[in-house]
């Protein structure tokens, strides 16, 4: 069993991202190690907001 705690970038579909991570980690661990992965528990512990994306889009200083 693998337990992963992640930070997600704001604006992404959290359930879709977490499921994708779960599937890829399970597949890659089994591929690299030949160990049968019983479960991959993935949790979003925080959301990160990228302010540099706002600056690039011209929203600097606005709230």
HELIX and SHEET records of a PDB file:
HELIX    1   1 UNK A   14  UNK A   33  1                                  20    
HELIX    2   2 UNK A   51  UNK A   57  1                                   7    
SHEET    1   A 2 UNK A   2  UNK A   9  0                                        
SHEET    2   A 2 UNK A  40  UNK A  48  1                                        
END                                                                             
